[in-house]
Amino acid sequence: MRIALVAGETSGDMIGAGLIRSLKARYPQAEFEGIGGPLMQAEGMTSFVPMERLSVMGLVEVLGRLFELLKVRKDLIRRWIANPPDVFIGIDAPDFNLGLELKLRQAGIKTAHYVSPSVWAWRQKRVLKIEKAVDLMMTLFPFEARFYENHKVPVRFVGHHLADKIPFETAKEPARDILELDKSAPTVCLMPGSRSGEVSRLCQVFLDTASAMLKVRPELKFIIPAASVDRRDQIEQIVTEYPEVLPVKIILGQSQTCMAASDAILLASGTATLEAMLMKRPMVVSYIVAPLTHWILSRLITQEFVSLPNLLAGREVVPELIQHDATVENLSAALLARLEDNDTVHQLQETFQFIHRQLKRNADSEAAQAVADLLDDRL
């Protein structure tokens, strides 16, 4: 058996490696080929092109590499139509993979897509292309599966690998030992994002929020996990230029440990909100984009919420203070409330526990079973 896969970035490489591992348990003689990173290759996959060639962010960067990306996709289509694999699995990277899936499916090759694009939130007409391109959509979240069911697209909710890896209970004390933090001081984790633009827009606001909170609760401590050395240097520069000394510790990496060590989290909207929820930590979600980008997105996005905890709960369980609402006054008030209202925090943790149990499904095994059912025409 030959199984073809394409992953375009680090998160996809992680998901793909787990999927290959589970598929090998079912099909020990299977061969895996396509495009993947070091984790997928470590599981025995042959990667025709370095995965980094697909990892392009931003419109200008994509345009600069467009002809290369189109050539890579054309070469894969030609290769696999000439020598068809038993199934093709596109992992995330929808701009690259959906076009590839469409051509392969038209040639009679079974196709699956793992990790749904945010079609349920904006540009919903993309589901028409997805319906033509895939025999099976595998989603990380149940609300995504409901969307595809409503549009008659074959779908399987497989769960999220982070829900499998993060335990139901995460204690603060061991995390504070690792980070060498004061065990007795109430601690807030500030997470202004992993990209330079996010940090430049959010870090100052988050530090101003910390300053405002200290006026009410002077015993507070703050930690900021930096996603990379470049982000650490960028954050340190912003903190250095701050007019007052703040009790802030900047930590390279270890974002999950920082979340576990904290009493509350202020963070940029994104996957980190899912991690914070799985850690059962109260949080306030914020985001600021360029005014034109916000104007465009506000007209495209059809969902009431942007953060995963609220989308998964189907209601507002964590505050979302976006764009003009992301003021120091609003952010500090919301965080202080979550530090002081134990009843609300307890109810929140119960909600997070319920969602965690929903998402914990052994995603690697579930996804492999879904692929096996597709191969055996059992969908």
Sequence and secondary structure as in RCSB ss.txt:
>XXXX:A:sequence
MRIALVAGETSGDMIGAGLIRSLKARYPQAEFEGIGGPLMQAEGMTSFVPMERLSVMGLVEVLGRLFELLKVRKD
LIRRWIANPPDVFIGIDAPDFNLGLELKLRQAGIKTAHYVSPSVWAWRQKRVLKIEKAVDLMMTLFPFEARFYEN
HKVPVRFVGHHLADKIPFETAKEPARDILELDKSAPTVCLMPGSRSGEVSRLCQVFLDTASAMLKVRPELKFIIP
AASVDRRDQIEQIVTEYPEVLPVKIILGQSQTCMAASDAILLASGTATLEAMLMKRPMVVSYIVAPLTHWILSRL
ITQEFVSLPNLLAGREVVPELIQHDATVENLSAALLARLEDNDTVHQLQETFQFIHRQLKRNADSEAAQAVADLL
DDRL
>XXXX:A:secstr
 EEEEEE SHHHHHHHHHHHHHHHHH TT EEEEE  HHHHHTT EESS GGGT   SHHHHHHTHHHHHHHHHH
HHHHHHHS  SEEEEES HHHHHHHHHHHHHTT  EEEES  STTTS TTHHHHHHHH SEEEESSHHHHHHHHH
TT  EEE   HHHHHS S   HHHHHHHHT  SSS EEEEE  SSHHHHHHHHHHHHHHHHHHHHH TT EEEEE
ESSHHHHHHHHHHHHTSSS   EEEEES HHHHHHH SEEEEESSHHHHHHHHTT  EEEEE   HHHHHHHHHH
   S  SHHHHHHTS  S EEEGGG  HHHHHHHHHHHHH HHHHHHHHHHHHHHHHHH S HHHHHHHHHHHHH
TT  
